[in-house]
Amino acid sequence: MQGALTSMMQQYRRLGSSIPADTLLLFRLGDFYELLFEDAREAAGLLNVALTKRNAVPMRGVPYHATQSYVAKLIKAVAASRSAAP
């Protein structure tokens, strides 16, 4: 799959490998902050929003002007899921 990845997707993978595994990476791309791969799947589930795909790679973008709202929702959802965990 590495050959099918765009240079942005490859950069996302490199950056993602340098941060803690339980951290979601938001990557600024034009007017959006994008989440890719497993980050996109997790964020879509937490935010109850649809995934898109490019080259079979799951993606979820949020407009930069609404980022604070989405990040607040993610923090609240993650906190709730961790407090509910045994």
N, CA, C and O atoms as a Maestro MAE file, in Angstrom:
{
 s_m_m2io_version
 :::
 2.0.0
}

f_m_ct {
 s_m_title
 :::
 protein
 m_atom[344] {
  # First column is atom index #
  i_m_mmod_type
  r_m_x_coord
  r_m_y_coord
  r_m_z_coord
  i_m_residue_number
  s_m_chain_name
  s_m_pdb_residue_name
  s_m_pdb_atom_name
  i_m_atomic_number
  :::
  1 25 0.822 -1.195 0.000 1 A "MET " " N  " 7
  2 3 0.000 0.000 0.000 1 A "MET " " CA " 6
  3 2 0.863 1.255 0.000 1 A "MET " " C  " 6
  4 15 0.408 2.300 -0.465 1 A "MET " " O  " 8
  5 25 2.070 1.191 0.495 2 A "GLN " " N  " 7
  6 3 2.933 2.372 0.600 2 A "GLN " " CA " 6
  7 2 3.090 3.054 -0.751 2 A "GLN " " C  " 6
  8 15 3.132 4.283 -0.806 2 A "GLN " " O  " 8
  9 25 3.178 2.288 -1.856 3 A "GLY " " N  " 7
  10 3 3.327 2.879 -3.171 3 A "GLY " " CA " 6
  11 2 2.101 3.675 -3.598 3 A "GLY " " C  " 6
  12 15 2.223 4.614 -4.384 3 A "GLY " " O  " 8
  13 25 0.925 3.318 -3.096 4 A "ALA " " N  " 7
  14 3 -0.318 3.995 -3.460 4 A "ALA " " CA " 6
  15 2 -0.554 5.253 -2.633 4 A "ALA " " C  " 6
  16 15 -1.467 6.024 -2.927 4 A "ALA " " O  " 8
  17 25 0.246 5.463 -1.619 5 A "LEU " " N  " 7
  18 3 0.041 6.612 -0.741 5 A "LEU " " CA " 6
  19 2 0.613 7.878 -1.365 5 A "LEU " " C  " 6
  20 15 1.691 7.861 -1.958 5 A "LEU " " O  " 8
  21 25 -0.121 8.970 -1.224 6 A "THR " " N  " 7
  22 3 0.393 10.259 -1.680 6 A "THR " " CA " 6
  23 2 1.523 10.701 -0.753 6 A "THR " " C  " 6
  24 15 1.713 10.122 0.316 6 A "THR " " O  " 8
  25 25 2.260 11.711 -1.156 7 A "SER " " N  " 7
  26 3 3.352 12.200 -0.304 7 A "SER " " CA " 6
  27 2 2.796 12.745 1.010 7 A "SER " " C  " 6
  28 15 3.438 12.608 2.052 7 A "SER " " O  " 8
  29 25 1.609 13.362 0.978 8 A "MET " " N  " 7
  30 3 0.984 13.857 2.211 8 A "MET " " CA " 6
  31 2 0.654 12.700 3.150 8 A "MET " " C  " 6
  32 15 0.871 12.794 4.358 8 A "MET " " O  " 8
  33 25 0.130 11.615 2.594 9 A "MET " " N  " 7
  34 3 -0.207 10.441 3.412 9 A "MET " " CA " 6
  35 2 1.054 9.816 4.009 9 A "MET " " C  " 6
  36 15 1.047 9.374 5.158 9 A "MET " " O  " 8
  37 25 2.116 9.779 3.242 10 A "GLN " " N  " 7
  38 3 3.382 9.258 3.752 10 A "GLN " " CA " 6
  39 2 3.905 10.138 4.885 10 A "GLN " " C  " 6
  40 15 4.397 9.634 5.894 10 A "GLN " " O  " 8
  41 25 3.797 11.452 4.711 11 A "GLN " " N  " 7
  42 3 4.225 12.374 5.768 11 A "GLN " " CA " 6
  43 2 3.366 12.187 7.012 11 A "GLN " " C  " 6
  44 15 3.886 12.217 8.127 11 A "GLN " " O  " 8
  45 25 2.058 11.993 6.840 12 A "TYR " " N  " 7
  46 3 1.154 11.743 7.969 12 A "TYR " " CA " 6
  47 2 1.606 10.496 8.736 12 A "TYR " " C  " 6
  48 15 1.659 10.498 9.966 12 A "TYR " " O  " 8
  49 25 1.931 9.430 7.992 13 A "ARG " " N  " 7
  50 3 2.414 8.194 8.635 13 A "ARG " " CA " 6
  51 2 3.685 8.457 9.442 13 A "ARG " " C  " 6
  52 15 3.801 8.015 10.585 13 A "ARG " " O  " 8
  53 25 4.639 9.179 8.844 14 A "ARG " " N  " 7
  54 3 5.893 9.473 9.547 14 A "ARG " " CA " 6
  55 2 5.627 10.266 10.814 14 A "ARG " " C  " 6
  56 15 6.144 9.919 11.876 14 A "ARG " " O  " 8
  57 25 4.834 11.322 10.724 15 A "LEU " " N  " 7
  58 3 4.521 12.136 11.908 15 A "LEU " " CA " 6
  59 2 3.769 11.312 12.946 15 A "LEU " " C  " 6
  60 15 4.058 11.398 14.140 15 A "LEU " " O  " 8
  61 25 2.811 10.518 12.495 16 A "GLY " " N  " 7
  62 3 2.029 9.692 13.412 16 A "GLY " " CA " 6
  63 2 2.872 8.684 14.176 16 A "GLY " " C  " 6
  64 15 2.572 8.347 15.322 16 A "GLY " " O  " 8
  65 25 3.929 8.206 13.530 17 A "SER " " N  " 7
  66 3 4.789 7.222 14.210 17 A "SER " " CA " 6
  67 2 5.669 7.875 15.273 17 A "SER " " C  " 6
  68 15 6.288 7.175 16.074 17 A "SER " " O  " 8
  69 25 5.733 9.208 15.291 18 A "SER " " N  " 7
  70 3 6.601 9.905 16.246 18 A "SER " " CA " 6
  71 2 5.841 10.431 17.469 18 A "SER " " C  " 6
  72 15 6.431 11.079 18.334 18 A "SER " " O  " 8
  73 25 4.537 10.154 17.541 19 A "ILE " " N  " 7
  74 3 3.733 10.620 18.678 19 A "ILE " " CA " 6
  75 2 3.138 9.419 19.395 19 A "ILE " " C  " 6
  76 15 3.099 8.329 18.825 19 A "ILE " " O  " 8
  77 25 2.670 9.588 20.637 20 A "PRO " " N  " 7
  78 3 2.086 8.449 21.360 20 A "PRO " " CA " 6
  79 2 0.938 7.803 20.589 20 A "PRO " " C  " 6
  80 15 0.182 8.489 19.901 20 A "PRO " " O  " 8
  81 25 0.811 6.498 20.706 21 A "ALA " " N  " 7
  82 3 -0.186 5.732 19.948 21 A "ALA " " CA " 6
  83 2 -1.618 6.143 20.250 21 A "ALA " " C  " 6
  84 15 -2.495 5.979 19.402 21 A "ALA " " O  " 8
  85 25 -1.873 6.673 21.438 22 A "ASP " " N  " 7
  86 3 -3.250 7.049 21.790 22 A "ASP " " CA " 6
  87 2 -3.556 8.515 21.473 22 A "ASP " " C  " 6
  88 15 -4.488 9.090 22.034 22 A "ASP " " O  " 8
  89 25 -2.776 9.115 20.580 23 A "THR " " N  " 7
  90 3 -2.943 10.506 20.189 23 A "THR " " CA " 6
  91 2 -3.478 10.582 18.768 23 A "THR " " C  " 6
  92 15 -2.976 9.896 17.877 23 A "THR " " O  " 8
  93 25 -4.496 11.414 18.550 24 A "LEU " " N  " 7
  94 3 -5.009 11.643 17.202 24 A "LEU " " CA " 6
  95 2 -4.228 12.795 16.573 24 A "LEU " " C  " 6
  96 15 -4.020 13.833 17.201 24 A "LEU " " O  " 8
  97 25 -3.804 12.600 15.340 25 A "LEU " " N  " 7
  98 3 -3.034 13.611 14.617 25 A "LEU " " CA " 6
  99 2 -3.954 14.347 13.656 25 A "LEU " " C  " 6
  100 15 -4.564 13.729 12.783 25 A "LEU " " O  " 8
  101 25 -4.058 15.664 13.808 26 A "LEU " " N  " 7
  102 3 -4.799 16.512 12.877 26 A "LEU " " CA " 6
  103 2 -3.776 17.219 12.004 26 A "LEU " " C  " 6
  104 15 -2.872 17.886 12.508 26 A "LEU " " O  " 8
  105 25 -3.921 17.070 10.709 27 A "PHE " " N  " 7
  106 3 -2.939 17.528 9.730 27 A "PHE " " CA " 6
  107 2 -3.574 18.613 8.878 27 A "PHE " " C  " 6
  108 15 -4.544 18.341 8.170 27 A "PHE " " O  " 8
  109 25 -3.053 19.844 8.925 28 A "ARG " " N  " 7
  110 3 -3.630 20.959 8.167 28 A "ARG " " CA " 6
  111 2 -3.367 20.765 6.685 28 A "ARG " " C  " 6
  112 15 -2.228 20.601 6.250 28 A "ARG " " O  " 8
  113 25 -4.449 20.789 5.923 29 A "LEU " " N  " 7
  114 3 -4.370 20.621 4.479 29 A "LEU " " CA " 6
  115 2 -5.349 21.603 3.844 29 A "LEU " " C  " 6
  116 15 -6.545 21.324 3.752 29 A "LEU " " O  " 8
  117 25 -4.844 22.737 3.411 30 A "GLY " " N  " 7
  118 3 -5.723 23.767 2.858 30 A "GLY " " CA " 6
  119 2 -6.633 24.335 3.931 30 A "GLY " " C  " 6
  120 15 -6.163 24.799 4.970 30 A "GLY " " O  " 8
  121 25 -7.920 24.300 3.682 31 A "ASP " " N  " 7
  122 3 -8.910 24.834 4.622 31 A "ASP " " CA " 6
  123 2 -9.422 23.799 5.611 31 A "ASP " " C  " 6
  124 15 -10.407 24.047 6.307 31 A "ASP " " O  " 8
  125 25 -8.769 22.637 5.687 32 A "PHE " " N  " 7
  126 3 -9.227 21.562 6.553 32 A "PHE " " CA " 6
  127 2 -8.089 21.029 7.421 32 A "PHE " " C  " 6
  128 15 -6.913 21.136 7.074 32 A "PHE " " O  " 8
  129 25 -8.468 20.462 8.543 33 A "TYR " " N  " 7
  130 3 -7.583 19.611 9.327 33 A "TYR " " CA " 6
  131 2 -8.036 18.190 9.036 33 A "TYR " " C  " 6
  132 15 -9.197 17.849 9.263 33 A "TYR " " O  " 8
  133 25 -7.139 17.368 8.542 34 A "GLU " " N  " 7
  134 3 -7.460 16.001 8.146 34 A "GLU " " CA " 6
  135 2 -6.938 14.998 9.163 34 A "GLU " " C  " 6
  136 15 -5.877 15.180 9.760 34 A "GLU " " O  " 8
  137 25 -7.706 13.946 9.339 35 A "LEU " " N  " 7
  138 3 -7.263 12.765 10.071 35 A "LEU " " CA " 6
  139 2 -7.289 11.623 9.059 35 A "LEU " " C  " 6
  140 15 -8.215 11.528 8.253 35 A "LEU " " O  " 8
  141 25 -6.284 10.764 9.099 36 A "LEU " " N  " 7
  142 3 -6.176 9.671 8.135 36 A "LEU " " CA " 6
  143 2 -6.051 8.336 8.850 36 A "LEU " " C  " 6
  144 15 -5.796 8.280 10.053 36 A "LEU " " O  " 8
  145 25 -6.233 7.281 8.103 37 A "PHE " " N  " 7
  146 3 -6.031 5.913 8.559 37 A "PHE " " CA " 6
  147 2 -6.877 5.625 9.804 37 A "PHE " " C  " 6
  148 15 -8.062 5.956 9.842 37 A "PHE " " O  " 8
  149 25 -6.274 5.016 10.806 38 A "GLU " " N  " 7
  150 3 -7.012 4.663 12.027 38 A "GLU " " CA " 6
  151 2 -7.479 5.896 12.797 38 A "GLU " " C  " 6
  152 15 -8.516 5.852 13.459 38 A "GLU " " O  " 8
  153 25 -6.732 6.988 12.720 39 A "ASP " " N  " 7
  154 3 -7.173 8.228 13.374 39 A "ASP " " CA " 6
  155 2 -8.524 8.667 12.814 39 A "ASP " " C  " 6
  156 15 -9.404 9.093 13.562 39 A "ASP " " O  " 8
  157 25 -8.685 8.558 11.484 40 A "ALA " " N  " 7
  158 3 -9.946 8.942 10.844 40 A "ALA " " CA " 6
  159 2 -11.082 8.044 11.312 40 A "ALA " " C  " 6
  160 15 -12.174 8.526 11.614 40 A "ALA " " O  " 8
  161 25 -10.829 6.743 11.372 41 A "ARG " " N  " 7
  162 3 -11.868 5.805 11.838 41 A "ARG " " CA " 6
  163 2 -12.282 6.119 13.271 41 A "ARG " " C  " 6
  164 15 -13.470 6.170 13.587 41 A "ARG " " O  " 8
  165 25 -11.295 6.327 14.130 42 A "GLU " " N  " 7
  166 3 -11.603 6.607 15.533 42 A "GLU " " CA " 6
  167 2 -12.354 7.927 15.681 42 A "GLU " " C  " 6
  168 15 -13.352 7.994 16.399 42 A "GLU " " O  " 8
  169 25 -11.890 8.963 15.017 43 A "ALA " " N  " 7
  170 3 -12.543 10.269 15.114 43 A "ALA " " CA " 6
  171 2 -13.962 10.220 14.551 43 A "ALA " " C  " 6
  172 15 -14.875 10.815 15.124 43 A "ALA " " O  " 8
  173 25 -14.154 9.524 13.446 44 A "ALA " " N  " 7
  174 3 -15.490 9.423 12.852 44 A "ALA " " CA " 6
  175 2 -16.457 8.743 13.816 44 A "ALA " " C  " 6
  176 15 -17.611 9.152 13.941 44 A "ALA " " O  " 8
  177 25 -15.981 7.709 14.491 45 A "GLY " " N  " 7
  178 3 -16.824 7.038 15.472 45 A "GLY " " CA " 6
  179 2 -17.128 7.915 16.667 45 A "GLY " " C  " 6
  180 15 -18.261 7.940 17.149 45 A "GLY " " O  " 8
  181 25 -16.140 8.629 17.146 46 A "LEU " " N  " 7
  182 3 -16.331 9.502 18.307 46 A "LEU " " CA " 6
  183 2 -17.235 10.689 17.979 46 A "LEU " " C  " 6
  184 15 -18.013 11.131 18.825 46 A "LEU " " O  " 8
  185 25 -17.133 11.203 16.756 47 A "LEU " " N  " 7
  186 3 -17.904 12.377 16.360 47 A "LEU " " CA " 6
  187 2 -19.214 12.022 15.660 47 A "LEU " " C  " 6
  188 15 -20.037 12.895 15.382 47 A "LEU " " O  " 8
  189 25 -19.400 10.725 15.376 48 A "ASN " " N  " 7
  190 3 -20.596 10.259 14.669 48 A "ASN " " CA " 6
  191 2 -20.732 10.957 13.311 48 A "ASN " " C  " 6
  192 15 -21.793 11.480 12.972 48 A "ASN " " O  " 8
  193 25 -19.638 10.953 12.544 49 A "VAL " " N  " 7
  194 3 -19.622 11.537 11.207 49 A "VAL " " CA " 6
  195 2 -19.106 10.493 10.211 49 A "VAL " " C  " 6
  196 15 -18.487 9.504 10.601 49 A "VAL " " O  " 8
  197 25 -19.365 10.725 8.934 50 A "ALA " " N  " 7
  198 3 -18.979 9.783 7.883 50 A "ALA " " CA " 6
  199 2 -17.502 9.896 7.533 50 A "ALA " " C  " 6
  200 15 -16.883 10.950 7.684 50 A "ALA " " O  " 8
  201 25 -16.958 8.781 7.062 51 A "LEU " " N  " 7
  202 3 -15.594 8.746 6.542 51 A "LEU " " CA " 6
  203 2 -15.620 8.972 5.037 51 A "LEU " " C  " 6
  204 15 -16.596 8.633 4.367 51 A "LEU " " O  " 8
  205 25 -14.555 9.539 4.516 52 A "THR " " N  " 7
  206 3 -14.324 9.556 3.080 52 A "THR " " CA " 6
  207 2 -13.082 8.715 2.830 52 A "THR " " C  " 6
  208 15 -12.417 8.286 3.773 52 A "THR " " O  " 8
  209 25 -12.768 8.478 1.558 53 A "LYS " " N  " 7
  210 3 -11.578 7.691 1.231 53 A "LYS " " CA " 6
  211 2 -10.880 8.286 0.031 53 A "LYS " " C  " 6
  212 15 -11.503 8.873 -0.853 53 A "LYS " " O  " 8
  213 25 -9.575 8.119 0.024 54 A "ARG " " N  " 7
  214 3 -8.753 8.444 -1.140 54 A "ARG " " CA " 6
  215 2 -7.708 7.353 -1.262 54 A "ARG " " C  " 6
  216 15 -7.003 7.059 -0.297 54 A "ARG " " O  " 8
  217 25 -7.601 6.755 -2.428 55 A "ASN " " N  " 7
  218 3 -6.692 5.618 -2.624 55 A "ASN " " CA " 6
  219 2 -6.933 4.547 -1.568 55 A "ASN " " C  " 6
  220 15 -5.990 3.931 -1.072 55 A "ASN " " O  " 8
  221 25 -8.203 4.328 -1.227 56 A "ALA " " N  " 7
  222 3 -8.631 3.336 -0.233 56 A "ALA " " CA " 6
  223 2 -8.172 3.670 1.184 56 A "ALA " " C  " 6
  224 15 -8.243 2.813 2.064 56 A "ALA " " O  " 8
  225 25 -7.708 4.883 1.422 57 A "VAL " " N  " 7
  226 3 -7.270 5.319 2.748 57 A "VAL " " CA " 6
  227 2 -8.413 6.094 3.411 57 A "VAL " " C  " 6
  228 15 -8.886 7.079 2.845 57 A "VAL " " O  " 8
  229 25 -8.866 5.673 4.595 58 A "PRO " " N  " 7
  230 3 -9.914 6.422 5.292 58 A "PRO " " CA " 6
  231 2 -9.448 7.822 5.666 58 A "PRO " " C  " 6
  232 15 -8.324 8.019 6.127 58 A "PRO " " O  " 8
  233 25 -10.343 8.795 5.455 59 A "MET " " N  " 7
  234 3 -10.030 10.189 5.771 59 A "MET " " CA " 6
  235 2 -11.245 10.826 6.444 59 A "MET " " C  " 6
  236 15 -12.391 10.462 6.178 59 A "MET " " O  " 8
  237 25 -10.962 11.782 7.318 60 A "ARG " " N  " 7
  238 3 -12.022 12.591 7.928 60 A "ARG " " CA " 6
  239 2 -11.460 13.985 8.093 60 A "ARG " " C  " 6
  240 15 -10.470 14.174 8.799 60 A "ARG " " O  " 8
  241 25 -12.069 14.951 7.462 61 A "GLY " " N  " 7
  242 3 -11.595 16.323 7.556 61 A "GLY " " CA " 6
  243 2 -12.586 17.211 8.278 61 A "GLY " " C  " 6
  244 15 -13.794 16.985 8.219 61 A "GLY " " O  " 8
  245 25 -12.078 18.209 8.950 62 A "VAL " " N  " 7
  246 3 -12.931 19.220 9.582 62 A "VAL " " CA " 6
  247 2 -12.444 20.591 9.122 62 A "VAL " " C  " 6
  248 15 -11.239 20.829 9.040 62 A "VAL " " O  " 8
  249 25 -13.385 21.500 8.821 63 A "PRO " " N  " 7
  250 3 -12.979 22.832 8.375 63 A "PRO " " CA " 6
  251 2 -12.152 23.538 9.444 63 A "PRO " " C  " 6
  252 15 -12.453 23.444 10.634 63 A "PRO " " O  " 8
  253 25 -11.115 24.242 9.017 64 A "TYR " " N  " 7
  254 3 -10.223 24.885 9.988 64 A "TYR " " CA " 6
  255 2 -10.974 25.849 10.898 64 A "TYR " " C  " 6
  256 15 -10.625 25.990 12.070 64 A "TYR " " O  " 8
  257 25 -11.998 26.513 10.374 65 A "HIS " " N  " 7
  258 3 -12.718 27.503 11.188 65 A "HIS " " CA " 6
  259 2 -13.605 26.851 12.248 65 A "HIS " " C  " 6
  260 15 -14.087 27.530 13.155 65 A "HIS " " O  " 8
  261 25 -13.825 25.532 12.139 66 A "ALA " " N  " 7
  262 3 -14.640 24.819 13.123 66 A "ALA " " CA " 6
  263 2 -13.806 23.870 13.976 66 A "ALA " " C  " 6
  264 15 -14.353 23.064 14.730 66 A "ALA " " O  " 8
  265 25 -12.489 23.963 13.859 67 A "THR " " N  " 7
  266 3 -11.611 23.017 14.546 67 A "THR " " CA " 6
  267 2 -11.798 23.022 16.053 67 A "THR " " C  " 6
  268 15 -11.824 21.956 16.667 67 A "THR " " O  " 8
  269 25 -11.930 24.193 16.668 68 A "GLN " " N  " 7
  270 3 -12.088 24.248 18.132 68 A "GLN " " CA " 6
  271 2 -13.295 23.445 18.584 68 A "GLN " " C  " 6
  272 15 -13.228 22.730 19.584 68 A "GLN " " O  " 8
  273 25 -14.378 23.555 17.866 69 A "SER " " N  " 7
  274 3 -15.592 22.824 18.211 69 A "SER " " CA " 6
  275 2 -15.382 21.319 18.100 69 A "SER " " C  " 6
  276 15 -15.775 20.568 18.993 69 A "SER " " O  " 8
  277 25 -14.761 20.874 17.002 70 A "TYR " " N  " 7
  278 3 -14.526 19.442 16.809 70 A "TYR " " CA " 6
  279 2 -13.531 18.890 17.815 70 A "TYR " " C  " 6
  280 15 -13.711 17.783 18.324 70 A "TYR " " O  " 8
  281 25 -12.489 19.646 18.104 71 A "VAL " " N  " 7
  282 3 -11.506 19.183 19.095 71 A "VAL " " CA " 6
  283 2 -12.152 19.077 20.469 71 A "VAL " " C  " 6
  284 15 -11.884 18.128 21.205 71 A "VAL " " O  " 8
  285 25 -12.993 20.030 20.820 72 A "ALA " " N  " 7
  286 3 -13.707 19.964 22.107 72 A "ALA " " CA " 6
  287 2 -14.582 18.716 22.167 72 A "ALA " " C  " 6
  288 15 -14.633 18.047 23.199 72 A "ALA " " O  " 8
  289 25 -15.273 18.396 21.066 73 A "LYS " " N  " 7
  290 3 -16.109 17.183 21.020 73 A "LYS " " CA " 6
  291 2 -15.258 15.930 21.159 73 A "LYS " " C  " 6
  292 15 -15.639 14.988 21.853 73 A "LYS " " O  " 8
  293 25 -14.094 15.920 20.493 74 A "LEU " " N  " 7
  294 3 -13.203 14.759 20.595 74 A "LEU " " CA " 6
  295 2 -12.707 14.571 22.023 74 A "LEU " " C  " 6
  296 15 -12.700 13.452 22.536 74 A "LEU " " O  " 8
  297 25 -12.295 15.652 22.663 75 A "ILE " " N  " 7
  298 3 -11.804 15.563 24.037 75 A "ILE " " CA " 6
  299 2 -12.899 15.038 24.956 75 A "ILE " " C  " 6
  300 15 -12.651 14.169 25.793 75 A "ILE " " O  " 8
  301 25 -14.099 15.563 24.801 76 A "LYS " " N  " 7
  302 3 -15.224 15.128 25.630 76 A "LYS " " CA " 6
  303 2 -15.550 13.649 25.384 76 A "LYS " " C  " 6
  304 15 -15.792 12.902 26.332 76 A "LYS " " O  " 8
  305 25 -15.555 13.228 24.114 77 A "ALA " " N  " 7
  306 3 -15.856 11.834 23.782 77 A "ALA " " CA " 6
  307 2 -14.785 10.878 24.297 77 A "ALA " " C  " 6
  308 15 -15.103 9.807 24.813 77 A "ALA " " O  " 8
  309 25 -13.531 11.259 24.160 78 A "VAL " " N  " 7
  310 3 -12.437 10.405 24.642 78 A "VAL " " CA " 6
  311 2 -12.482 10.306 26.166 78 A "VAL " " C  " 6
  312 15 -12.310 9.222 26.724 78 A "VAL " " O  " 8
  313 25 -12.712 11.423 26.832 79 A "ALA " " N  " 7
  314 3 -12.807 11.405 28.296 79 A "ALA " " CA " 6
  315 2 -13.953 10.508 28.755 79 A "ALA " " C  " 6
  316 15 -13.806 9.745 29.710 79 A "ALA " " O  " 8
  317 25 -15.085 10.601 28.077 80 A "ALA " " N  " 7
  318 3 -16.240 9.772 28.444 80 A "ALA " " CA " 6
  319 2 -15.957 8.292 28.196 80 A "ALA " " C  " 6
  320 15 -16.331 7.447 29.010 80 A "ALA " " O  " 8
  321 25 -15.303 7.971 27.083 81 A "SER " " N  " 7
  322 3 -15.018 6.570 26.794 81 A "SER " " CA " 6
  323 2 -13.992 5.993 27.758 81 A "SER " " C  " 6
  324 15 -14.068 4.817 28.112 81 A "SER " " O  " 8
  325 25 -13.037 6.805 28.183 82 A "ARG " " N  " 7
  326 3 -12.034 6.313 29.133 82 A "ARG " " CA " 6
  327 2 -12.600 6.163 30.530 82 A "ARG " " C  " 6
  328 15 -12.199 5.264 31.269 82 A "ARG " " O  " 8
  329 25 -13.529 7.032 30.901 83 A "SER " " N  " 7
  330 3 -14.123 6.915 32.242 83 A "SER " " CA " 6
  331 2 -15.083 5.728 32.307 83 A "SER " " C  " 6
  332 15 -15.322 5.177 33.382 83 A "SER " " O  " 8
  333 25 -15.635 5.337 31.155 84 A "ALA " " N  " 7
  334 3 -16.554 4.196 31.114 84 A "ALA " " CA " 6
  335 2 -15.805 2.861 31.037 84 A "ALA " " C  " 6
  336 15 -16.382 1.810 31.315 84 A "ALA " " O  " 8
  337 25 -14.537 2.901 30.665 85 A "ALA " " N  " 7
  338 3 -13.750 1.677 30.546 85 A "ALA " " CA " 6
  339 2 -13.510 1.052 31.913 85 A "ALA " " C  " 6
  340 15 -13.330 1.758 32.905 85 A "ALA " " O  " 8
  341 25 -13.509 -0.285 31.960 86 A "PRO " " N  " 7
  342 3 -13.297 -0.958 33.260 86 A "PRO " " CA " 6
  343 2 -11.914 -0.786 33.807 86 A "PRO " " C  " 6
  344 15 -11.609 -1.298 34.884 86 A "PRO " " O  " 8
  :::
 }
 m_bond[343] {
  # First column is bond index #
  i_m_from
  i_m_to
  i_m_order
  :::
  1 1 2 1
  2 2 3 1
  3 3 4 2
  4 3 5 1
  5 5 6 1
  6 6 7 1
  7 7 8 2
  8 7 9 1
  9 9 10 1
  10 10 11 1
  11 11 12 2
  12 11 13 1
  13 13 14 1
  14 14 15 1
  15 15 16 2
  16 15 17 1
  17 17 18 1
  18 18 19 1
  19 19 20 2
  20 19 21 1
  21 21 22 1
  22 22 23 1
  23 23 24 2
  24 23 25 1
  25 25 26 1
  26 26 27 1
  27 27 28 2
  28 27 29 1
  29 29 30 1
  30 30 31 1
  31 31 32 2
  32 31 33 1
  33 33 34 1
  34 34 35 1
  35 35 36 2
  36 35 37 1
  37 37 38 1
  38 38 39 1
  39 39 40 2
  40 39 41 1
  41 41 42 1
  42 42 43 1
  43 43 44 2
  44 43 45 1
  45 45 46 1
  46 46 47 1
  47 47 48 2
  48 47 49 1
  49 49 50 1
  50 50 51 1
  51 51 52 2
  52 51 53 1
  53 53 54 1
  54 54 55 1
  55 55 56 2
  56 55 57 1
  57 57 58 1
  58 58 59 1
  59 59 60 2
  60 59 61 1
  61 61 62 1
  62 62 63 1
  63 63 64 2
  64 63 65 1
  65 65 66 1
  66 66 67 1
  67 67 68 2
  68 67 69 1
  69 69 70 1
  70 70 71 1
  71 71 72 2
  72 71 73 1
  73 73 74 1
  74 74 75 1
  75 75 76 2
  76 75 77 1
  77 77 78 1
  78 78 79 1
  79 79 80 2
  80 79 81 1
  81 81 82 1
  82 82 83 1
  83 83 84 2
  84 83 85 1
  85 85 86 1
  86 86 87 1
  87 87 88 2
  88 87 89 1
  89 89 90 1
  90 90 91 1
  91 91 92 2
  92 91 93 1
  93 93 94 1
  94 94 95 1
  95 95 96 2
  96 95 97 1
  97 97 98 1
  98 98 99 1
  99 99 100 2
  100 99 101 1
  101 101 102 1
  102 102 103 1
  103 103 104 2
  104 103 105 1
  105 105 106 1
  106 106 107 1
  107 107 108 2
  108 107 109 1
  109 109 110 1
  110 110 111 1
  111 111 112 2
  112 111 113 1
  113 113 114 1
  114 114 115 1
  115 115 116 2
  116 115 117 1
  117 117 118 1
  118 118 119 1
  119 119 120 2
  120 119 121 1
  121 121 122 1
  122 122 123 1
  123 123 124 2
  124 123 125 1
  125 125 126 1
  126 126 127 1
  127 127 128 2
  128 127 129 1
  129 129 130 1
  130 130 131 1
  131 131 132 2
  132 131 133 1
  133 133 134 1
  134 134 135 1
  135 135 136 2
  136 135 137 1
  137 137 138 1
  138 138 139 1
  139 139 140 2
  140 139 141 1
  141 141 142 1
  142 142 143 1
  143 143 144 2
  144 143 145 1
  145 145 146 1
  146 146 147 1
  147 147 148 2
  148 147 149 1
  149 149 150 1
  150 150 151 1
  151 151 152 2
  152 151 153 1
  153 153 154 1
  154 154 155 1
  155 155 156 2
  156 155 157 1
  157 157 158 1
  158 158 159 1
  159 159 160 2
  160 159 161 1
  161 161 162 1
  162 162 163 1
  163 163 164 2
  164 163 165 1
  165 165 166 1
  166 166 167 1
  167 167 168 2
  168 167 169 1
  169 169 170 1
  170 170 171 1
  171 171 172 2
  172 171 173 1
  173 173 174 1
  174 174 175 1
  175 175 176 2
  176 175 177 1
  177 177 178 1
  178 178 179 1
  179 179 180 2
  180 179 181 1
  181 181 182 1
  182 182 183 1
  183 183 184 2
  184 183 185 1
  185 185 186 1
  186 186 187 1
  187 187 188 2
  188 187 189 1
  189 189 190 1
  190 190 191 1
  191 191 192 2
  192 191 193 1
  193 193 194 1
  194 194 195 1
  195 195 196 2
  196 195 197 1
  197 197 198 1
  198 198 199 1
  199 199 200 2
  200 199 201 1
  201 201 202 1
  202 202 203 1
  203 203 204 2
  204 203 205 1
  205 205 206 1
  206 206 207 1
  207 207 208 2
  208 207 209 1
  209 209 210 1
  210 210 211 1
  211 211 212 2
  212 211 213 1
  213 213 214 1
  214 214 215 1
  215 215 216 2
  216 215 217 1
  217 217 218 1
  218 218 219 1
  219 219 220 2
  220 219 221 1
  221 221 222 1
  222 222 223 1
  223 223 224 2
  224 223 225 1
  225 225 226 1
  226 226 227 1
  227 227 228 2
  228 227 229 1
  229 229 230 1
  230 230 231 1
  231 231 232 2
  232 231 233 1
  233 233 234 1
  234 234 235 1
  235 235 236 2
  236 235 237 1
  237 237 238 1
  238 238 239 1
  239 239 240 2
  240 239 241 1
  241 241 242 1
  242 242 243 1
  243 243 244 2
  244 243 245 1
  245 245 246 1
  246 246 247 1
  247 247 248 2
  248 247 249 1
  249 249 250 1
  250 250 251 1
  251 251 252 2
  252 251 253 1
  253 253 254 1
  254 254 255 1
  255 255 256 2
  256 255 257 1
  257 257 258 1
  258 258 259 1
  259 259 260 2
  260 259 261 1
  261 261 262 1
  262 262 263 1
  263 263 264 2
  264 263 265 1
  265 265 266 1
  266 266 267 1
  267 267 268 2
  268 267 269 1
  269 269 270 1
  270 270 271 1
  271 271 272 2
  272 271 273 1
  273 273 274 1
  274 274 275 1
  275 275 276 2
  276 275 277 1
  277 277 278 1
  278 278 279 1
  279 279 280 2
  280 279 281 1
  281 281 282 1
  282 282 283 1
  283 283 284 2
  284 283 285 1
  285 285 286 1
  286 286 287 1
  287 287 288 2
  288 287 289 1
  289 289 290 1
  290 290 291 1
  291 291 292 2
  292 291 293 1
  293 293 294 1
  294 294 295 1
  295 295 296 2
  296 295 297 1
  297 297 298 1
  298 298 299 1
  299 299 300 2
  300 299 301 1
  301 301 302 1
  302 302 303 1
  303 303 304 2
  304 303 305 1
  305 305 306 1
  306 306 307 1
  307 307 308 2
  308 307 309 1
  309 309 310 1
  310 310 311 1
  311 311 312 2
  312 311 313 1
  313 313 314 1
  314 314 315 1
  315 315 316 2
  316 315 317 1
  317 317 318 1
  318 318 319 1
  319 319 320 2
  320 319 321 1
  321 321 322 1
  322 322 323 1
  323 323 324 2
  324 323 325 1
  325 325 326 1
  326 326 327 1
  327 327 328 2
  328 327 329 1
  329 329 330 1
  330 330 331 1
  331 331 332 2
  332 331 333 1
  333 333 334 1
  334 334 335 1
  335 335 336 2
  336 335 337 1
  337 337 338 1
  338 338 339 1
  339 339 340 2
  340 339 341 1
  341 341 342 1
  342 342 343 1
  343 343 344 2
  :::
 }
}
